Amino acid sequence: MSEAAEKLGTMLYLDGVSVAFDGFKAINNLSIIVHPAEMLAIIGPNGAGKTTMMDIITGKTR
């Protein structure tokens, strides 16, 4: 599937997102595509970056 076709009809598209706090990489090169009617779960241990990812999506963290 082409990159343009993958973006068509997507609800959320993140590509290569990285966030660092005082040199600590909370998220490094995150890529995710969520399509309509798709349900995904984000799982991981404490400190894996789940909340930071949600803060990026909502605009709380830039």
Buried (B, 14 or more C-beta within 10 A) or exposed (E): EEEEEEEEEEEEEBEEBEBEEEEEEBBEEBEBBEEEEEEEEEEEEEEEBBBBBEBBBEEEBE
